[in-house]
Amino acid sequence: MMQFPSKLIADAVASFSKLPGIGEKTALRLVLHLLKQDKDQVSSFSSAIERMRNEIKFCSTCHNVSDEQICTICVDTRRDQSKICIVENIRDIIAIENTGVYNGLYHVLGGIISPVDGIGPDQLNIASLMSRIEQGACKELIMALNPTMEGDTTIFYITKLSKDKNISITSISRGIAFGGELEYTDDLTLARSFSGRLPYENYLSN
Amino acid sequence: MMQFPSKLIADAVASFSKLPGIGEKTALRLVLHLLKQDKDQVSSFSSAIERMRNEIKFCSTCHNVSDEQICTICVDTRRDQSKICIVENIRDIIAIENTGVYNGLYHVLGGIISPVDGIGPDQLNIASLMSRIEQGACKELIMALNPTMEGDTTIFYITKLSKDKNISITSISRGIAFGGELEYTDDLTLARSFSGRLPYENYLSN
């Protein structure tokens, strides 16, 4: 532990150090940066964070973060109501939205099934997904989960629950990332990129 | 610019992104981390930062950060009052204090002389250093400035001002860092490590 000449500094450094990926030295650099800013700026920094935590809501339909009871995506009737994209967390929604390729709805699971971590289906937003499916508008569930064992288990579980619901289930494709090198790709990914191979015309239109 | 599903999130991300070395993606990761914490924790995070900025003082003697009018170092009579270590900023004091090798006082210049950046002696805490020297307790000024052209200019300037004050001026030694490789050391450092060479016995006791 570093020693600081001021308890105020020490407290601020300790607060920053609790954030993921921020060590004590980085925390100190951030604190001394803020120390050089106007009081107003620092005040708006800290209030933006506190307001975010206190006033944020979660969409009662898809569990996305939202400023209102229903999020801007669910409320947007121009979006394709027949597609629901299943994601693990909010960060995934933001990433997909920023590609601009998807115009359907989302459903945030809040995690993935992971027996090792003691996370079963009951801890995830799966019941609410099923009741959305019951409502009948959804024709396709697009699984956009990370390509891990846990992701696959979760897809398998939801697929089983959705049987007889007259709904098609797809997954985003997995393979070698754009710009990636075949030589350095792990076995599982390489194997999948073979079993998931596409006719050349489809590949081009992708 | 990324798009966010909530203005509250967008504001918090924008606030974090203003910090040095924190890009938008990292900012989002920090914000979503805070979103998962208890409201109390987030509130104590934001108040630690705001209090730090609003309540911090600068020591009227050495310009170190302080919770009081005089900092804990200046107020400590067990410290060697005959030595003042000149540093550029507060971060340097923290670094030196954490080595535990120095038991004298400090003086924070608040920068170094840099004509290119328009920083002259008048923008630095040099007048207050001179009046500390006038008081007569200080017998040695230890220059702990970065080994740059600006650092050297600053040392030269202060040395000139302190002439006839009956005070010895030293500089922390410069050379190849512990664990550093001679082969990859720049010319200037290597040259200095020759001109600053020590008899072996002195080197060992260093």
Interface residues (C-beta under 8 A of the other chain):
Chain A: M2 Q3 F4 P5 S6 K7 L8 I9 D11 A12 A14 S15 K18 L19 P20 G21 I22 T26 L28 R29 L30 V31 L32 H33 L34 L35 Q37 K39 V42 S43 S44 F45 S46 S47 A48 I49 E50 R51 M52 R53 N54 E55 I56 N64 V65 S66 D67 C71 T72 I73 N89 I90 R91 I93 I94 E97 N98
Chain B: M2 Q3 F4 P5 S6 K7 L8 I9 D11 A12 A14 S15 K18 L19 P20 G21 I22 T26 L28 R29 L30 V31 L32 H33 L34 L35 Q37 K39 V42 S43 S44 F45 S46 S47 A48 I49 E50 R51 M52 R53 N54 E55 I56 N64 V65 S66 D67 C71 T72 I73 N89 I90 R91 I93 I94 E97 N98
